[in-house]
Amino acid sequence: MESPRKPLRQEWLTWADVEKLVDVLLPQLRDAGRFDEMVMITRGGIVPGGLLSEALEISSVLIAAVDFPHAVGHGDKASLFVWPSFLQFPEDDLLADKRILIVDDVWGSGRTSTAVKSRCQSAGATAFTCVFHFNPYRSLFGKAEPDFYGAITDAYIIYPWEIDRGLHGIPADVPGGQPDAN
């Protein structure tokens, strides 16, 4: 039996799929009003953030790098509740009194987006989270969810910018960029 923490299926996206996600998100984001700045969460939020910042004409783009250390000797469940380490984060004065759009690729457990949003808010920003995919089945935050999302999923998402470098044992030279159907 497969571990319940592993997704039951993978979903491989094309660039056309990504364009559709952007098309779903743009009206939501425009209806929310103008954002002063964007904080892209590395690494997953770099490509989605770049696409959205261009479409929304957000020229002030900042980076947040967050690490959740493994809780040594306490098992995988304990690791879910470890305090984050911010490896890179904008200075508070860049965030204070600003409307910030925080972008990542996926809200799985929700830990990263929630940690970045909380830190932005503590700096005096009005912060909003945005992801391409929301997985409510893995979220650790009950009814909390991203402010904006392109799709709901229960799958492990593989974006087109991830295919050529190989992921978690998936060879980088898969013909046509798709896994073997057999």
For each residue, the residues with C-beta under 8 A, 3 or more apart:
1:
2: 6 8
3: 6
4:
5: 76
6: 2 3 156
7: 10 154 155 156
8: 2 154 155
9: 154 155 156
10: 7 155 156 157 158 179
11: 153 155 156 157 158
12: 158 163 177 178 179
13: 17 18 157 158 159 160
14: 17 18 160
15: 18 19 160
16: 19 20
17: 13 14 20 21 160
18: 13 14 15 21 22 51 132 159 160
19: 15 16 22 23
20: 16 17 23 24 150
21: 17 18 24 25 48 132 133 150 151
22: 18 19 25 26 51 52 55 150
23: 19 20 26
24: 20 21 27 28 150 151
25: 21 22 28 29 52 130 132 148 149 150
26: 22 23 29 30 52 55 56
27: 24 30 31
28: 24 25 31 32 148
29: 25 26 32 35 52 56 101 130 148
30: 26 27 56
31: 27 28
32: 28 29 35 128 147 148
33: 99
34: 99
35: 29 32 38 56 58 99 100 101 128
36: 60 98 99 100
37: 58 60 61 62 94 95 98 99 100 101
38: 35 49 52 53 56 58 60 61 62 100 101 102 103
39: 62 63 64 90 95 100 101 102 103 116 120 127
40: 45 46 48 49 50 53 61 62 63 64 103 104
41: 44 45 49 64 65 66 102 103 104 112 113 116
42: 45 46 63 64 65 88
43: 46
44: 41 48 104 105 106
45: 40 41 42 48 49 102 103 104 105
46: 40 42 43 49 50
47: 50 51 105 159 161
48: 21 40 44 45 51 52 103 104 105 130 131 132
49: 38 40 41 45 46 52 53 61 103
50: 40 46 47 53 54 61
51: 18 22 47 48 54 55
52: 22 25 26 29 38 48 49 55 56 58 101 103 130
53: 38 40 49 50 56 57 58 59 61
54: 50 51 57
55: 22 26 51 52
56: 26 29 30 35 38 52 53 101
57: 53 54
58: 35 37 38 52 53 61 101
59: 53
60: 36 37 38
61: 37 38 40 49 50 53 58
62: 37 38 39 40 90 94
63: 39 40 42 88 90
64: 39 40 41 42 86 88 89 90 102 116 119
65: 41 42 86 87 88 89
66: 41 84 85 86 87 112 115 116
67: 84 85 86 87
68: 79 82 84 85 111 112
69: 79 82 85
70: 79 82
71: 74 75 78 79 81 82
72:
73:
74: 71 77 78 79
75: 71 78 79
76: 5 79 80
77: 74 80 81
78: 71 74 75 81 82
79: 68 69 70 71 74 75 76 82
80: 76 77 109 111 140
81: 71 77 78
82: 68 69 70 71 78 79
83:
84: 66 67 68 111 112 115
85: 66 67 68 69
86: 64 65 66 67 89 115 119
87: 65 66 67
88: 42 63 64 65
89: 64 65 86 116 119
90: 39 62 63 64 94 95 123
91: 94 95
92: 95 96 123 124
93: 96
94: 37 62 90 91 98
95: 37 39 90 91 92 98 100 120 123 124 125
96: 92 93 123 124 125
97: 124 125
98: 36 37 94 95 125 126
99: 33 34 35 36 37 125 126 128
100: 35 36 37 38 39 95 120 125 126 127 128
101: 29 35 37 38 39 52 56 58 128 130
102: 38 39 41 45 64 113 116 117 120 127 128 129 130
103: 38 39 40 41 45 48 49 52 130 131
104: 40 41 44 45 48 107 112 113 129 130 131
105: 44 45 47 48 131 132 133 157 159
106: 44 131 132 133 134 135 157
107: 104 110 113 129 131 133 134 135 139 145 146 149
108: 135 138 139
109: 80 112 138 139 140
110: 107 113 114 138 139 140 141 144 145 146
111: 68 80 84 114 115 140
112: 41 66 68 84 104 109 115 116
113: 41 102 104 107 110 116 117 129 131 146
114: 110 111 117 118 129 141 144
115: 66 84 86 111 112 118 119
116: 39 41 64 66 89 102 112 113 119 120 127 129
117: 102 113 114 120 121 127 128 129
118: 114 115 121 122
119: 64 86 89 115 116 122 123
120: 39 95 100 102 116 117 123 125 127
121: 117 118 124 125 126 127
122: 118 119
123: 90 92 95 96 119 120
124: 92 95 96 97 121
125: 95 96 97 98 99 100 120 121
126: 98 99 100 121
127: 39 100 102 116 117 120 121
128: 32 35 99 100 101 102 117 147 148
129: 102 104 107 113 114 116 117 146 147 148
130: 25 29 48 52 101 102 103 104 146 147 148 149
131: 48 103 104 105 106 107 113 134 146 148 149 150
132: 18 21 25 48 105 106 149 150 151 157 159
133: 21 105 106 107 149 150 151 152 153 157
134: 106 107 131 139 145 146 149 151 152 153
135: 106 107 108 138 139 152 153 154
136: 139 145 152
137: 154
138: 108 109 110 135
139: 107 108 109 110 134 135 136 142 144 145
140: 80 109 110 111
141: 110 114 144 145
142: 139
143:
144: 110 114 139 141
145: 107 110 134 136 139 141 149
146: 107 110 113 129 130 131 134 149
147: 32 128 129 130
148: 25 28 29 32 128 129 130 131
149: 25 107 130 131 132 133 134 145 146 152
150: 20 21 22 24 25 131 132 133
151: 21 24 132 133 134
152: 133 134 135 136 149
153: 11 133 134 135 157
154: 7 8 9 135 137
155: 7 8 9 10 11
156: 6 7 9 10 11
157: 10 11 13 105 106 132 133 153
158: 10 11 12 13 162 163 167 170
159: 13 18 47 105 132 162 163
160: 13 14 15 17 18 163 177
161: 47 164
162: 158 159 165 167
163: 12 158 159 160 167 172 174 177
164: 161 172 177
165: 162 172
166: 169 170 171 172
167: 158 162 163 170
168:
169: 166
170: 158 166 167 174 179
171: 166 174
172: 163 164 165 166
173:
174: 163 170 171 177 178 179 180
175: 178
176:
177: 12 160 163 164 174
178: 12 174 175
179: 10 12 170 174
180: 174
181:
182:
